[in-house]
Amino acid sequence: MFLARPIFNLISKIYILPCRCYQVAIVGSGSEVGQTTALLLRTNPHITKLILYDYLEHIPGIVLDLSHIPSNSTIKGYTGKETLEEALQGSSLVIAAGDVSQNTGWITKSTLSKNADFIKNIAMSVAKISPLPFLGIVTEPLNTLVPMAAEIMRNQGCTDLAKLLGITTIDTIKAQALYAAENEFKPSECFVPVIGGHSKETMVPLISQANPKSKLSEEKNQELIAKLRNYNISDIANGIYAPALSIAFSVSIFTENILEALNGHISHTNAFVENNDFGTSFISGCIEVDKNGVGEMKKYTDLSEHEYVLLQQSIEQLRKDVTVGKDILELA
């Protein structure tokens, strides 16, 4: 399925964009991912206004702290459920970066319910904005919450969901780093496509499509795929730390990709989106993006037998995850 350009190009390429700038809103900006994302976006030259929203009381302090960083953009904070719609008005991109993370790497029913409620409120508010902004979701579990958000937005009258994306850039940059380490390559020169979904059961790193080609044996390649799928910082940190820094970095890459698209270019980003071409209604991969939303997803040929088996298993699990997302509205 899928051929994509190296993810490093998405990270390091400096686009010479027109002076047109945009408002970006981070919902859940009080979380660790939200705060770090805000820091990374504070000096982005293409962001005119940075909006920070959360129900947490310390948002004014975060806004004040970030205001001490010299930047040509303005920054404003909002708290309280009653201010959410006001906060999002005028945004070209809304990033959902809360609500509850799990250090253990798996999602409890309680966490799922809280995170579903968080995304429900955002999706309902975004659906009321005209013109419709891009909505990038970081909140876990993506395989379930992105389809749920799609159903909510449809119920609000949005018929075109081309601007709804689950942000999976973290999967590709993590694969890039670990693949380079295993092969003793320079990370900046590596690219590993990651397709499927955003969980260890659905994520499929395509080592057969990696660039440069792997030096490892097929057995070692399969071990690396397993490592990439099961790699959990929380396990290494004895369950007391949930990853935030690399995720926030990946969100900043995603943001730059979307800003490039908004400026009239064809951009590429890795995301979990609605797509019926691969046996499930939602799937992740490298997609084209323009100012109107997502376009074609990259397709690959000549997968290894092992990758093909994993992909079929991934699609089967994705169908279940998507169904949960569509059925969970009564819990949110």
N, C-alpha and C positions, 0 to 999 in steps of 0.2 A: 504494500500500500504506500504511499507517502514519499519524495526526495526534497530535502530542504537545504538551504544554504547554511554554512557554519554558524552556530549560535554566537561564536565569538564576534562575528561581524555585527550581530545585534547588540553586543555589549560595547564594542570599542569604536564603532563607526560614528563619526561626528557629522551630523547632517547640517548643511548650510540651509537653514529654513528661512522663509520670509519673516518679517518682523511681527506677523500676526501671532498673538499670544492667547493663552487660554486660562480658564478657571478650572482648578482641580479640587475636588472635595474628598477628604479622607474620613470615612465614617468608621468609628472605632479607633480614633486617633489616640485614645488613652492607653491602648494596649501596647505591648512591647513592639510588635510588628508595626502598629500604627505610628508610634512615636519615632521609630527609626526611619520609616518611610517618609514621614514629615521632614525629618532632618535632611534626608537625601534629596527631597524635592524642593526644599527651601530655596536653593540657589539655582534651580533649573531656569535658564534664561527664557524658556518658552512658556513659562507659567506666570501669568499676570497677577493672579490672586489664588492663594492657597487657603482652603477652608478646612478647619478642623472641627469635627463634631464627635461628641460622645455624651453619654448620660453621666459620666463621672465628673465629680466636682473639681478635679484638679486641672481641667482643660484650660482655664484662664492662665494658670501657671505655666503650662506647656507653651501656650501662645506667647506669653511674655518672654520666656526663655528663648524661643526661636526668633523672636523679634530683635534680639540682640545680635543676630547674625546678619551682617550687611547684605542686603539683597534689593533688587529693583522691584520685586513683587511685594504685594501687600499680603497680610495674613490676618485671618479673623477666626474666632472660635465661637462655637455654639454648644449649649448643653440643654438637656431636657427634651422629652419626646415631642412636646408641642412646637419646638423650633426646627425640627428635622426638615420639613418641606421648605421652610424659609432658607435654611442653610444650603440646600441643594440647588435652589433657583440660580440659573445662569451658568451652571457647571457644564463643561464639555465632557468631563470624565469624572465618574464617581467610583471611588475604591472602597469596597467593604472589607475592612481589615480587623474586625472583632469577631466573635464576642468572647467565647470561652475556649481556651486551648487545652489540650490534654498532654501532659508530660509523658504519659505512658505510651503515646502513639496510637491509641485506639479510642473510639468515641463511645461514651456511655449514653444510655437513653436520656438521662437528665441533661447532659451536654448537648445532645442532638436537639432536644426540645428547646433549650435556651438559644442555641445558634439558629435554629429554624425561625424562632420568633424575631431574632435580630435581623435576619435576611428578609423576612416577610415585611417588616416595617420599611426597610430600605426599598425593596422592589415596588411596594405600593406607592411610595413617595416619588421614586424615579419615573414611574409610569405616568405620573401627572404632569411631568415637565415637558414643555414644548419650546424649542425642538428637543427631542429625546437625546440625552447624553449617552455616552458609552458607560456601561456598568461592569466593572471588573471585580470579581469576587475572590477573596483569599480565604474566607472563613470555611473551616472544615465541618463536615466532609463534602468536598466539591461535587463528588459523583451524585450526591443526593440533593444538595442545596441549590445547585444551578438549575436542574430540572424543576425544582419547586419554585424558584424565582420566575422561571419561564411561565409556569401555570398561573402564578399570581399576576404577572404582567398581562398575560392574555385575558384574564378575567377583568382587568382594568381597561381593556380595549386596545392593547398594543398587539397588532397583528404581525409586525415585523420585529423579530428578536435578533436581528443581525448585530446589534450592539451589546448583547449580553454575552459575557465571557467569564469562564473560570480561569484564574491565572495559574498556569502550570509551568511557568518559566523556571521555577526552582528545580524541577525535575531534569531539565536539559542542562542547566549549569552545574548541577551536582554530578550528573553523569559525565559531563565534560571533565570536571576536576578529577573524579575517581578513575576514569578511563585513562587519563594522562598519567596519573600516578602509577597505575598498574603496568603501563607500557613504557614508562620512562620517556614520555613525550612532553613537549612544552604545552601546558594547558591552553595557551593562547592560539595554538595551531590545531586544536582538536575540536571535533564535533561529533556528538552521538545523538541521533534522533530518539525521542521517547514518545511513544504513542499509546493509545488505549484509554486509561483513566488515571486518576490521581489517588491511588491506594496501592499497597503492596500486592494485592490480588489482581489489580487491573493495569498497573504500569508495566509497559513492555519496552525496555531499552533495546534498540536495534544495533547490536554490536556489528552485525554483518554489513551495515550501512555506514559505519563510523569512518571518519576521516581524520588522520591517516589510518590505513588498515591496521588491524590488531596484529601484534607480534605473537600473541598467545595461541596455544593450542585450542581446539574446539572445546575440550573439557574445561580448560581455564576460562575460556570465554563464557561458558555456561555458569561457572562459579561466579564470575564477575557480574553477570546478569542477576543472579540470585542475590549477590551482595547489594547491588543497586536497588533492587526491589525491597529488600528488607532492612536497608541501612536506616538506623534510627539514632539520632544524636541523644535522645532521652535515655536509651539503653546504656550508652557510653557514660552519660552523666548521672548514672544511678537514679534516673527518674526525677531529678530535681531541676532540670533545665529543659525547656521547650525551645526549639530553634526559632530565632527571630531575626538575627542579623542577615543571614543569607537569604531568607525569605523577603525581607524588606529590600535587599539589593535587587532581587529578581523582580519585585514590583516596580522598582525604579526603571529597570530595563523595559518592562511592559509599558510603563507610562510613556517612555520615550518613543516606543514603537507606535503607540496610539497617537501621540502628538504629531509624529511624522505623517500618519495617515490623514489626520485632520488638516494638515497643510497641503493636501492634494496629491500626495505621493502614494504609491503602492508599497505598503509596509508588510513585514512578516513578524509574527509572534507565535509563541507556543501557548495554546489555550484549549480549554474544555468547552466545546460549543455544540449547539444543536446541529446534527448532521445525520441524515438518513442513508448515507451511501455505503455504510460498512456493517450493516446488520444490527445496529442499535441506534436509538434516536439521539444520543449524545456520545461524543468521543473526543479525545484530545489528540493534538498533533500540531504541526507547523501550518499555519493558515495565512493566506493573504488577507490584508485589511486595507480598506480605503475609507474615505470620510463617511461613507454610508454604512460601514460595518464589515463583517467578515465575508470573505469570498471562498475561493477554492481551498481545500485542504490538500497538502502535498501527498502524493502517492508513491509507494515503493514497490519494487519488484525484487525477486530473488532473495526473499527472506530465508534464513536458515530453517531447517525443519523444527528445531527447538523453539525459535521465535514464533513460527507459525502456530504451533500448538499453544504457546502462551497467549497469543493474540486471540485464538478461538475461545480459550478459557476466560480471557479478559472480557470479551464481548458478552459472553454468557452472564458473567457477574455484573457487568454494566447494566444489562437489562433489568436485573433485580434491583440495583441501586437506584436506577432512574424511576422504577415503579414506586419504591419507597418515597422518593422525593415528590412524586405526583400525588401520593396518598397521605402525605404527612401534614397537609394544611390544617387538618382538624386538631393536630397536636400543637400547632404554633400559636 
